[in-house]
Amino acid sequence: MDALRKQERKRQSCMTTDQFIICPGCDLLLEKVQPTSARTVICPRCLYRLYRKRPDSVRRTLVFSLTGLLLYLPANFAPLLTFNIPGAATSSSLFHSSLSMFAQGEYLVGLLVVLTGLICPFMILTLLFGISAGLFLGWRERWMTVFLSQYHHLTEWAMTDIYLIAVFITIVKMNHSASISFNPGLFCFIGLVAMTVAAQASVDHSLFWERFHRSKDNQYFKRRKIKLNARARTGKEAGLLLCPTCHKITPLPSRKPKGKLHCPRCKESLHLRRENSIDRSWALIVTALLFTLPANLLPIMSVSSPGNVSKSTIMDGIILFFQEGSYGIGLIILTASVLVPLFKIIGMALILISIHNQRTTRLRHKALMFRFIRFVGRWSMLDIFVITLLCSLVRFGSLSSVDTAPAALYFSAVILCTMFAAISFDPRMLWDSTEQERDECRAE
C-alpha cells in the first residue's frame, strides 16, 4: 500500500513530458524506461513494441542508404533480364517495365507501380541519407525533422522487396517457355533491395528524435512540466496528446483552439482520437469488398500467340503453377493475391464491429491482428508487379505477347482501399470501451 501511495504522489507531482510515454497502440500511460540488458521495450497491455535499441544506428543508416543510392540508377535503368525464344529476344529494365502499364492505357495501375517501385524507394533512401548524414555531422536543422516525418509516412509504400520476389516468380513462370539471361541490372537490384531493407532496419526512431530534442537552443523542443492525475491510466484520461509521427507528448490546452493542434516538433496534426476514423475505415473496407468480386472473377492477364488469345484470372494463374509443380510459387501468389486481401477485409470488419458493439474481450488478440493486417497489406502488390514484368518482357511481336486485362485495375483498387482503411483506423479506439467500463464500475 505504501508503495502504491508513493507512486500516486509521484504521478501527482510536477513531471516533464519526457519522463513518461504513451503507447501508440492502446494509449496506456507508462513511466519511461530505457532497456538495460534487453534491447526491446513492449507495452504490457497490447504488446506494442515501444522501443527497440539499434546499435550504431546513425552510422549504419548512413552507410546503407548511401550504398543504396549508388545502386539505384543501375538497378532501375540497366537491363534486368533477357528472354530468348527461337527467332526473337527481348530485354527490359525495371524503369521500362514500370512504364509498360501506361503504354497499355492502365494509368492507375502504372501510377501505383511507379510510385511503389521507383519513386518511394528513392525518396526513402534520400530521406534516410539526409537525416543520418546530418546527425553524423552534428547538425540540428529544422529540415531534418521534416525529412524524418516524411520518412515515417512513406516507409510502407516502398516495395522494392516485393518487386524482387515478383522478378523471381517471373523467372520461374517463364523458365519453361524461354531461355533467360541474367543481366547486371538484376544483381544491382538485389543489392539495392538489400541496402534499402538494411537502412530501414537500422533506423532507431527514438534515438533520432531524441537527438533533435537535445537541441537546447531550439524553442520547439523545450521541456514542459505538467501535473498528472493519479487515477489516469491513459493519455486521454490525463489530457495528453500523442503525436502519431514522432510520439512526442503534448498537454491538451485548457481552452479549445481555433484551428487544429500541431506537434511542436514535427508539425503533425494532433488529436485524442482520429476524427471519423471508423467511418472512413468502414467506407474503404466496403469499397474494397465491392471491388474484390471483379478483381477475382474477371481476367487479369491475356496471352496472345498466333491464332490464339487466352485470358486468365488470378486463380487460373495459381492453378497453372500447381499443375507445373511449382507449389511454393503457387502458394505465395495464392496467399498474397487471394488470402491476404480477404483476410484484411474480414479482419478489419471484425475489429470495427467489435468497437461498435463495445466488446472488451480478446482486445490483445484484436490489436495483434490489426498490426498484422498493416504488415501484410503491401504484399498484395506481388501479382501486379508480376504482370508488369511479363507485359514488358514478353514482347515477341507476332509470336507472343502478354497484356493486362480489366481485373488489374480492380485488384489495384482493392490494394489501395485496404491499405488506406488500415492507415485511417485508430487502434486506440479498441481500448476506449475498457476505460469506459472501468469508469462505470468506479461510479457504482
N, C-alpha and C positions, 0 to 999 in steps of 0.2 A: 504493500500500500504506500509506504513512504517513497519507494522508487517511482511509482506512478504519479504521486503528487509532485515530486521533484521534476518529472518530465513535463507535467502540465504547467508548472510555474515557469519552466524554461521556455515553453512554447508561447506563454503569455507575455514574456519579456520581449523587449525590442530586439529583433534579429534582422540581419541583412538578407536580401533576396538570394544571395549566393550561398547561404548556409543550409538550404533545403532544395529539394527537387520535386517536380510533379510528373507523374507517369503519363506520357502521351497516350498510352493505351487505355487507361481506366481512370485517370485524373486523381489517383491516390497521392496524398501529400506525405512526403518522406523526408527525413533528415538526410542531408547529403553525406555520402560515404565514398571514400576512394578505395578501390580494390588494392589489397595488400599482396598476398600470395596469389590469389586468384586474379584473373585478368578481366572478368566479366561481372557486372552487377545486374541482377534481374529483379523485376518487380515481384514482390511476394504474393500479390493478388492475381494479376493476369499473366505473369511470366514474360512480360515485355522486357527486352534487353535494353536496360537503361544506359549502360556504359560498357564499352569493350576496349581494353587497352591495346593499342597498336604500337609495337616497338619501333623507334626511329621513324615515326610517321612522316615527318616533313621531308626528310632526305629521300626516303623510299618513294614517296609520291612524286617528287621532283624527277627522279631518275626514270621511273616507269612512264610518266606522262611525256617526258621529252623523247624517250625512245619510241613511244607510240606515235608521236607527231612526225618523227623522222621516217617511220614506216608507212605513214598514212598515204602519201602520194603513190609510191609504187604498189601498195596493196590494193588501191582502188582504181588506178588508171593503167597499170600494166596488165597484159593478158593473163587471165586466170587459168582457163582450161582450153584445150583444143579437141574438138570432136572430129574424128575422121571416119568416113564411110567410102566405099569404092566410088571414085569419081568426084568426091566433094569433101571439103573440110571447112569447119567454122571455128572461130575462137572469139572470146569476148572478155572484157574486163567487168569488174563489179559496177563501175560507173555506167557503162553502156547497157549492162543488164538492168540496172535500176531505171534507166530511161526508156527501156523497151515497152513499159506499160503505157507511156504517153503516146508512143507510135501506134498503139492499138486502140487508142481512144479511152483507155481506162485511167482517167485523170485522178480520181480519188485514190485508187489503188497505187498508182505511180507516185503520187504525193506522199502517201504513207510509207512506201518503200524508201523513197529518197530521204525523208525525214529520219526514219528509224535506222536506216542502213548507212547513210552518208553524213548528213548534217549534224544530227545529235551526237554521234560518236566523236566527230571532230570538235564540236563545242565542248563536250565533256573533257577531252584531253587538253584543249586550250585553257579552259577554266581552271583545271587542276594544276596545269603548269604555271599559270599566272599566280594562283594562290600560294602554291608551295615555294615558288621562286621568291615571292615577296616575303614570306615568313622566313625562308632560309637567309635572306639578306637583312632581316630585321626590320622590314618596313611595317608600318601600321596605317595604311592608306584606306580611305573610305571605299574606293573601288574594289578592294579585296573582299569586303563584306558583301558587296553586290555580286561579285563572282561566286562566292560561296553559297549565297542564297539561290542564285540561278542554277548552280550545280545540283542543289537539293531538288529542284523541280524537274530537272532533265534526266536524272540518273536512271530512271526506269524506262526511258524512251530510247536509250542507246542499245541497240540489239545486234551488235556485231557477233556476239557469241551464238545467237540463234541463226544468224546468216551463215556462219561457218558450218553449223550442223546441216543446214539446208544444202550447202555445197557438197558435203559428204553423201547426203541422200541422193542428190542429183547424179553423183558419180556411180553409186550403186545401181540407180534406176537405169542409167544408160550404158552400163558396162557390157550388157549382152547385145546391144544394138550398134555400138560404135567403138572404135579404138580411141582411147582417151590419153592425151598427153598432158602432163602437169607442167605448167609454165611458172616462171619466177614469181608472178603475182600471187599465186596460191600460197607459197611459202612466206612471202611478205605479209599476206593477210593472216595467216596463222600466227605470226609474230605480233601483228597489230592487235589481234583478239587477246592474246596472252598478256600483252602490256596494258591494254585497256582494263581487263579484269583485275590485274595486279595493282594498277594505280587506284582503282576504286576500292579494292580490299585494303589498301594501305592508309586510307583516309581515316584519321581519328577526329571525328566531328567535334567532340567535346574539347579536345586539345586545341583545335584550330580556333574555335570560338573563344576559348579562354585566352589565347594569345592576343586576340583583339581586345578582350575585356581588360587586360592588364595595362592598356594604354591609359595612364592616369590623367594625361592632359586632354583626353577626348571627352567632351561633355556628354556624349551619348551613353557612355558606359559607366557613369558614376553609380556607386552602390547606394541603395535606398533602404532605410530602416523601416520596418513595419511591425505591427503588433498582431500576433495571431490569436485566434480564438482557440482555447484548449480543446474544445469539442469538435473542431473542424477536422474532418478526415480527408477531404478532397479540396482541390484548388477552387472549385466552385463555391463550396461552403465557406472557405476562407476569403473569398472575394479576390482571388488571384487569377490572372490571365496568363496562359502558357502560350508562347509563340510556337506555332506549328513548324517553323523552319529552323530556328536556332535554339529553341527551347529555353529562351530567356523568360524569367518570371517577372510580371509587371502587376502591381496592385491595381485593382479596379478603381477608377476615380469616383469620388463621393458624389459628384454631380454628373448628370448624363451629358456626354459630349455632343457637340453639334453634328459632327461627322463621324466617320469610322475611326476607331482607335488603331494605332500602328505601333509596331515594335520599335523601341528606340534604337535597337542595334541593327536590325536588318530591314526595317520598314515594312514587314509583312503585316497584313490585316490581323487584328486580334479580336477574339470572340470567346465567350464562355463555352458556347457550342456553335457549330457552323449553322448558319441560317438556312432553313429549308433543306437541310441535309437529307432527311428521309424522303421528302417529296421528290427531290432530284434523283435520288438513287432508285426509287420506285419507277419513275418515268423512264430512266435509262435501261433498267432491267426489263421492263415490259417491252420497250422498243427492241432490245436485243432478242427477246423471245420471239417477237414477230418476224425478225429477220432470220432467225435460225432455220425456219422451215424452207424458205427458198435457198438458203445457203447450203443446205444438205440435200435437197431434192433436185435442184437444177444442176446442169453440168457446170463444172468449174474449169474444165480444160478440154480443148479439141485438138485432135491429131490428124493432120492431112497427109495423105500419101496418094500416089497415082490411082485414080478411080475410087478412092475411099476417103471418107471423113468420119472419124469416130469421136464421139463425145463421152466424157466420163465424169461422174460425180466424185465427191470426196471418198465415199465408201467404195466406189469402183477401183480407185487407185490403191486403197488399202488392201482390198481383196486380191488385186494383181500382185502386190508384194508377197502376200501369203502364198499364192499359187506358185510364185517363182522361188519360194523357200527363204525369202528374206524376212524372217519372222520378227527379228529385232527392229528393223526399219518400219515394218508394218505396225508394230506395237507403238513405236514412237509417234508415228503420224496419227494413229487411232487415238492415242492419249491426248496429243496436242491439239488436234483439229476437231475431235468429236467429244471426247470425255471432258476435257478441261472447260470448253465453253458451257457445256451443260452443268458441270459442277459449279461453275461461277454463278450461273443464273439461279440454280436451285439453292445454293448456299446463301447467296445474298438475300433471296426471297425468304428463307427460313429466319435469317437474322432480323430482317425488317418486320416480319410477322411477330417474332419474339418481343421486339420493342413495342409494337402496337398493343400486344396483349399483356405487357409488363410482366413477362416471365422472368423470374430470378433464379431459375435452375440452370445448371451447367453453363454458367456465364464464361468460365475459363475456357471451356471447350469451344464455345462460340467465338471467343476472342482469338483463339489459336486458328480456328477455321478461317476467320476473316483475314488474318495475316497470311495464311497460306494462299487464299484467293488472290491477294495482291501480288504475292510472289510468282504464282504460275500464270497470271493474266497475260503477260507479254509473250509466253511461249506459243500461243495460238498463231502467232505470225509465221510459224515454221512453214506451213503449207503455202502461204503467199510468197515467201522467199523462194521455195522450190519451183513454183510456177514461173516466177520472174526469171530465174536462171534458165529454165527449159525454153521459154519463149525467146530468149536471146541466143542460146547456143544451138538449139535445134532449128536451124535455118538452112536447109539444103535445097532451096529453090523448089523445083517441081517434084523432087524426090520425096521430101518430107519436111514438115514444119509443125510447130506447136503454137497455138493461140489460146488466149484466155476466153472464158465463157461467162455468162451472166452471174453465176454463183460467186465469182471472185469479189464482185462489188458488195454483195450481201454479206459475205463472210468477213470482209474488212469492216463493214458497219457493225457486225456482232462484236468484233475485237475491240473497236473503239468504244462502243456503248458499255461493255462490261468493264473495261479499264476505267473509264470515267465514272461509272457507278461506284466502284471501289474507292476511287480518289475522292469523290464527293461525300462519301459516308464518314461520319464522325464516330469512331468506335467507342468513345467515352459515353455515348448515349446508351450503350448496352448496360452500363453500371448505374445509371441515374435512378432506375427503379429500385435498386438495392438501397440507395441512400434515402429515397422517399419512404420505403418500407421501414427503415430504421428510425426515421423521424416520427412516423406514425406510432411505432412502439414506444418511443420516448413520451409522446403526448398522452398515451394511455397510462 
